[in-house]
Amino acid sequence: MRFKRIFLIVLDSFGVGEAKDASNYGDSGCNTLGHIKEHYDLFIPNLAKIGFLNTLHMDDKEDVDAYYTIARPNNAGKDSLAGHYEMMGIVSNIPFKTFNENGFPIELIDEIEKITGRRVIGNKCSDDDSIIAELGERQLNYGSLIVYTSADSDLQVAAHEDIISAEQLYQYCERIREITKREEWLVGRVIAKPFYGTVGHFKFNQAGRKDYPIKPPQKTILTDLSNYSFNVIGIGKINDIFAEQGINKVLKASSNKEALNKLTNIMEKKFTGLCMVNLCDFDRYGHQRNVEGYAKAIEEFDVEVPMILNHLDTDDLLIITADHGNDPTFRGCDHTRENVPLILYSRNFKEPKKLPVQSTLANIGATIADNFEIAPPEIGTSLLEELE
């Protein structure tokens, strides 16, 4: 075992240019980081030092502080589950459904109303704040269910806690999860979103959120690590993405700031294993097509980078990557099919440099498995021997 602790940070939606098959997804020309740079004068000196900007064109950088390259997506679909699954060695050729253009089919809405006994309102693509500002009062008055999607492969159900208790909402979502396992309605996650407050001041109860994801189609390296008594720590939505499979310590976080605070707290503790973190704010700004918000989130992360690096021990490995793209300058509000950055940093690296382009995100999981000397995943090739 070369590294005692591995920290894997997933910058949700931080793509660096269209994938080879982007045209199959209608995403030719997308480039999340590249287009943000074109529209906003990014100041990210710390990320620049570890090769982030060089992943855009895969040019050489002298005196770089980390190994850097890009990884190409192979799993079908361009959602969070497909990206994270591939990262952990799962082959998934079934893309999860998205319903961001016209909402969910009326047949599904009718079925939801039938199994819950409540009227559905909303049925559109929206961000959280907008949907409860628009429909929260109506939900209060009529006891209906606000059903919407974030443009990811999800079906979200919101209700005021004074009208529908969180426990009742969870029961509804469990029933909805069962019917959305059908092929024609197969979303990656059903999400219960209780909210509270008064008209004009509604807020989601982040602690009360509950996700109902599709379980991974096969075992991941997370399960193997856990079975061999390694620590597997999930921060943010990691536990939800993997349907509680293989994670033995869960830390919820609803923002980049909260997730990074919990990460640095974990870094101060002694353990052996993997800590995997998802930073969700990037994806939210991507769906909103908010270039400035996305850019500022990148700059805020850049400020945190030195603190993260300073918390690393000499036998730690830091990996920074992404799961898909979400170009805020692109049409629509959906994810974009992109390559993702791959940064590997350790205090012990002698001469880090650019690595060859990686043919799959699964090389990340293969590297982690190789380090902890567990069985390799079904796909992926370890980079461990290339890290000198």
N, C-alpha and C positions, 0 to 999 in steps of 0.2 A: 504494500500500500504506500504509494508515493505521497499523496495528499491526505491528511487526516480529515479535513473539512473541505467540502466544495459548496460554494455559494453560486446559485444559478439565478440570475435576474432576467426576467422576461419583460421587455418593454412592449407592452401590448399594442400591436399594430405598427411598429416602427420599421416599415419597409424601406429598402434602399434601391428600388428600381424594379421594373417589370420582370417577371419570371419568363422563362422560355415559352411557357404555354399561356401567357397572359391573354392572348387573343382569343383563346377558347372560352375565357370568362368575360369577354368584352372589356378588357382592362389594358389594351395596348396604350403605351405612353404613360402609364401611372408611375409615380416615383414619390413616395411620401417625404423622405428627407430632402431629396433633390428639389422638389417644388416648394417646400417650406423655405429652403435657402434662397430660392429665387424671389420669393415674395417678402422675406423678412431677413433683416440683417442679424443673423444668429451670432451670438457671442458664447462659444462653448470651448474655451481653451483647454479644460481638463479632459473633455471627451476627445478633443483633437490630439492630445498627447498620446492617447491609447489607440489611435488609428481609426476613429469613427468616420471622420470625413473622407478618409481614403477608401472606405468601402463603397463609396458612390461610383468610383471609376477604377477601383482596384489598382491604383497607382502605388509606387513605392514611396515609403516614408523613412527618412533617416532618423536614427535615434528615437525610434518609437518605443513606448514603454510597455507595450503588450503585443502579443500575436494577434493579427487581425485578418479577416477574410469575410466572405459571404457564404451563405448556405442556400441552396435551392429547394423549394418545396416540392414534395412528391405526392403527398396524400391528396385525394380528391377533396375539393372544397377549399374555401379560403376563410374558414372560421376559426375561433379560438380552440375548439376541441380538436379539429384536424391538425392544427399546428402543434399543440402541446402533445397530442398522441404521437405524432411523428417524432417529436423531440425525444420521447421516452421509448422509442423503438416499436411503435405499433403501426402496422400497415392498415390503412382504412381507405377503401376505394368507393365508399358510399358517401357522397356529399350530403350533409344535412340541409334541410330545406330552409329557405329564407322567404319572407313574405313582406318585403319592405315597400313594394310598389303599389299594390292594391289591397293590402291587408290580408287577413286570413280568409279562406273560402267560406262562403255562407254555410256550407254543409258542416264545417267544423264549428262555427259559431253556434249553429242550431244544436249541435251535439253538446257543446259546453253548457248552453242554457238548459238543456234537458237533464244533464247529470248533476247540475248544481241547483236547479230550480230558481235561478236568478237571471235577470236580464243582463245582456252584455252591452256595454257602451265603449266607444273608442274605436277599436279595430283599425289601427293605423300605425304607421312608423312614427315614433316620437322619442324625445329625450325625457328623462324623469321629471324634471322641474316643469316642463311645458304641459305634460299630460295631466298632472294633478292640479296645476293652475287652471287648466281649461275645464276639466271634468270632475274635480274634487267635490264641488258643491252639489253637482247633479248626483254624484254617487251617494253623498250624504242624504239627499232628499228621497232617493228612490231605492236605496239599498242594492244597487246594481254592482256588477263587476267591471272594472276598467281593464280591458284587455288590449295590449299593444305589443309592439316589437321594437327593439333598439336598432334594427337593421342587421344585427347579428342573427345567428340561427337560434332564436329564442322566442318564447311566448311568455309575456309578463302579465301578472294579474295583480292589480292594486285595489285595495279597499281600506276605508277608514276604520281604525280599530274600535271606535265607539259603535259602529254599525255592524261590522263583521269582525269577530275576534280573530286574532292571529291563528289560533288553533283551528278555527273553522276554515280560514283561508288556506291553511296547509292541507286540510282534508280535501278541499276543492281542487287544489293543485295536484294532489296525488291522483285524483280521478282523471284530471286533464292530462297528466303525464301518461297514463295508461292508454288513452285514446290517441295521443300524439306519438305513439310508437308505430302507428301504421305508416307504411311507406309514403303515402301521399301527403301526410302531415308531419313527417319525421323532423322535428326540431331538436337541436342539440340539448337545449335546456328549457324547462318550465320554471319560472321564478315567481315566488310569492313575495309581494311587496306591500306590507302593511304601512299605512301612513297615519298621521295624527295632526292636530292643530285645528285652527278655525279658518273660515273663508278668507283667502288672501294671505294666509300664513301656514299653508300646509307644508309638512315636511315628512320625508320617508323615515321610518324607524329602521335605521341601518342594521341594528342588532337583531331585528326581527325578520330580516330578509332570509329566505330559505330557497335554495336551488335544488331542482330535481333534474339532474343531467342523465343522459344516456350513459350507462356503464361502459367502460372501455371494452372493446370486443375481445380483448385478450389480456393476458397478464403483462404488466409493465415492469421496468427495472425498479420502480418504486416499491412494488410488492416484494420483489426479491431482496432489496436492501432491508426492508422492514423484517422480512422473515429471517434474515441473518443478523438481526439485532442491531443494525445500524440505525441511527437517528434519521428520520425522514420528516423534515419540518416544512409545512406549507404555509406561506403567508399570502394574504389576499384571497383570490378566488381559486387558488390551486386545488384545495380540497374539493371544491364544488366541481371543477373541471374533471377530476379523476374519480368523482362519485365516491369519495372517502376510501378509495382503494389504495392501500400502501402508505398512506400518510399517518404517522403516529404522534404528531404534534401539530395542532391547528391553531393558527393565529389569524383572525379575521382582520381585514383592513378595507376601507371603502374609498381610499384616496392614495395617491403616491406618497404624500407626506406621512400618513399613518403607517403605510407599509414599510417605508424606509426607516422610520423610528423603531418599528418592531424588529427590523433586520439588524440595525446596529445594536439593539439590546441583546439579540441572540448572539451576535458576534462576540460579545463580551463574556459569553458562557463557554464552558468546556464541553465539547461533545465530539463524536466521531460519526460522520455521515454527510448527508445532503440537506441543504436548506434552499428551497425553491420559492422564489418571490415573483408575483405578477404585479406590475405597475399599470393600473387600469385607466389613469387619467388620459393618457395619449389616445386611447381608442375612443373615449368619450368625445374628445375634441375632433377626432377624425370623422365620427358620425355626424357631428354638428356642422362639419365643413368650416370649422373655426381655425383658420390658419394662425392667427395671432395667439389664441389660447394654446394651440399645440406647440408653437414656437416657445412660448414662455414656459410651458411645462418641460420642454427640453432644457432650457436654460436653468430652470430650478433643479433639474436632475444633475446637470453639470456641476452646480455648486456643491451637491452632496457627494460627488465622486471622490474628492480627496479624503473626506471623512471615512468613506467606505474602505478605501485603500489602506488608510492608517489603522483600521481595525483588523486587518488581515495579519495572521501569524505567518511565520516563514514556511510552514507546512500546509498552508491554505491555497486553494485555487478559486479564482473568481471567473465566472463565465457570464457574459452579457450578450443577449440575443433578442429575438422577437419571434412572434408566432405567425404573422401575416402582415399585410400592409393595410393602410386606411388613409389614402391620399386626400387631404382636406381641400385640395384644389380640383378634385375630380368630380365628374357628374354624379348625380344621385347621392345616396348616403350610405352605400354598402362598402364592405371591405374591398381591398384591391389585391390582386394576385401578384405578389412581389417576392423577390429574394429578401433575405434578412441578414443583418450584420451578425458577425460572430467574433467576439473579443475574448481573449483568454489572458489572464494576468496572474502572476505570482511574484512575490519578492525574490524568489530564487532563480527566475529566468535570467540567463546570461546575456543573450543577444536576441531578444524578440524581434519578429519581422512579419512580413506578409506571408500568409500561407496560401496554398492553392485553393481555388474555388471548391467548396464542398458540395457534393452531388445531392445531399439530403440533410435535413435537420436531424436525422437519426444519428448522425456522427456524434452529436452532443451526448446522447444517452449511452452510446457505445463507449465513449471516453470515460464517462462516469462509472460504467460497469467495469471497465478494464482497471480503473484505479482501485476500486474496492474489491477486485478479484472475485466478482460474481459472474454468472453465466451471461454471455453477450446477448443483446436483444436480437430479434429476428432480422432486423435490418440495421445498417450503419457500420461504420468502420472507425475504430478508435484513433484519436490523434495523440495519444499519450506519448508515444515514442518520438513524435516530432517536436515536443515541447522540451527544449533544452535549457 
